[in-house]
Amino acid sequence: MDDKHMQIGEVAARTELSLRTIRHYEETGLVAPSARSQGGFRLYTESDVQRLMVIRRMKPLGFTLDQMRDLLDATDRLDADDDLDTDERDRLVDRVRVYERAATEQVARLRIQLARAEEFADALRTRLPQETPPSSAARP
């Protein structure tokens, strides 16, 4: 195996995704190993890892698998096809822009939720008895 390929365990460690999740994304067509070893092990490239990172970042923002697939298709086509005419390139960029706006909106909603959660934790903290530092007399 050359150093350009990684087995699924290394990819899981790098992406912080479980083996099961990576296999699920393969089954749903979101990502495919770039190669297989002679023994049949999945082999991934850095490009595959980056694709999984896009998926990992989209998941907590509430994007569906179909939306992930659509965005990845648009970015793949933008990255790979220099022969796109201007209209097609513009349509693909517009698709990516829709996802960027949706992500930005969701991040704003999550910031509000986080602020509320922090306020709640602070409110609970104020209801707890304050810990008193040990007195100097208690020290040996």
C-alpha positions in Angstrom: 0.0 0.0 0.0 1.4 3.4 -0.9 1.4 6.4 1.4 -1.3 8.2 -0.7 -4.0 5.8 0.5 -5.4 5.3 4.0 -7.4 2.5 5.4 -10.8 3.2 7.0 -9.5 3.2 10.5 -7.1 6.0 9.9 -9.8 7.9 8.0 -12.2 7.4 11.0 -9.5 8.8 13.4 -8.8 11.8 11.2 -12.5 12.7 10.6 -13.7 11.7 14.1 -16.4 9.6 12.4 -17.1 6.0 13.3 -16.4 3.2 10.9 -20.1 2.5 10.8 -20.9 6.1 9.8 -18.3 6.1 7.0 -19.7 2.8 5.7 -23.2 4.3 5.9 -22.1 7.3 3.9 -20.6 4.9 1.4 -23.9 2.9 1.2 -25.8 6.1 0.6 -23.5 7.3 -2.2 -22.0 10.3 -0.4 -18.5 9.0 -0.5 -16.7 6.0 -2.0 -13.3 4.7 -1.3 -10.9 5.6 -4.1 -9.5 2.1 -4.2 -9.5 -1.3 -2.6 -6.5 -3.2 -1.4 -5.7 -6.7 -2.7 -7.4 -8.0 0.5 -10.5 -5.9 -0.2 -9.9 -3.2 2.4 -11.3 0.2 1.6 -8.6 2.7 0.7 -9.1 6.4 0.9 -7.3 9.5 -0.4 -6.9 12.9 1.1 -9.7 14.0 -1.2 -12.0 11.4 0.3 -11.1 12.6 3.8 -12.0 16.2 2.8 -15.3 15.0 1.3 -16.1 13.3 4.6 -15.2 16.5 6.5 -17.7 18.4 4.4 -20.4 15.9 5.3 -19.3 16.0 9.0 -19.6 19.8 9.0 -23.1 19.7 7.4 -24.6 17.1 9.7 -24.9 19.2 12.9 -26.3 22.1 10.8 -29.3 19.8 10.0 -28.6 19.2 6.3 -30.2 16.0 5.0 -28.3 13.3 3.1 -30.0 14.5 -0.1 -28.8 18.1 0.5 -25.3 16.8 1.2 -25.3 14.8 -2.0 -26.6 17.9 -3.9 -23.9 20.2 -2.5 -21.1 17.6 -3.1 -22.3 17.1 -6.7 -22.2 20.9 -7.3 -18.7 21.3 -5.8 -17.4 18.2 -7.5 -18.6 19.6 -10.9 -17.1 23.0 -10.2 -13.8 21.5 -9.1 -13.5 19.0 -11.9 -15.0 20.4 -15.1 -13.1 23.2 -16.8 -15.4 22.8 -19.8 -18.5 24.2 -18.0 -20.1 27.0 -19.9 -20.8 30.2 -18.1 -24.5 29.5 -17.5 -23.8 26.1 -16.0 -21.0 27.4 -13.8 -23.3 30.2 -12.6 -26.1 27.7 -11.8 -23.6 25.6 -9.8 -22.3 28.6 -7.9 -25.8 29.6 -7.1 -26.5 26.1 -5.7 -23.4 26.4 -3.5 -24.5 29.9 -2.5 -27.9 28.6 -1.3 -26.1 26.1 1.0 -23.7 28.8 2.3 -26.7 31.0 3.2 -28.5 28.1 4.9 -25.4 27.3 6.9 -24.9 30.9 7.9 -28.5 31.1 9.1 -28.3 27.9 11.0 -25.0 29.0 12.7 -26.8 32.2 13.8 -29.7 30.0 15.3 -27.2 27.8 17.0 -25.4 30.8 18.5 -28.7 31.9 20.0 -29.3 28.5 21.4 -25.8 28.4 22.8 -26.2 31.8 24.5 -29.5 30.6 26.1 -27.8 27.4 27.3 -24.9 29.3 28.8 -27.4 31.6 30.6 -29.2 28.6 31.9 -26.0 27.0 33.2 -25.1 30.4 34.8 -28.5 30.6 36.5 -28.1 27.1 37.9 -24.6 27.9 39.1 -25.9 30.9 41.1 -28.3 28.6 42.9 -25.5 26.4 44.2 -23.7 27.0 47.4 -20.4 28.8 46.9 -17.4 26.6 47.7 -15.3 28.1 50.4 -11.6 27.7 50.1 -10.0 25.6 52.8 -8.8 27.7 55.7 -5.1 28.0 56.4 -5.7 26.5 59.9 -6.7 23.2 58.3 -3.4 22.9 56.4 -0.7 20.8 58.0 
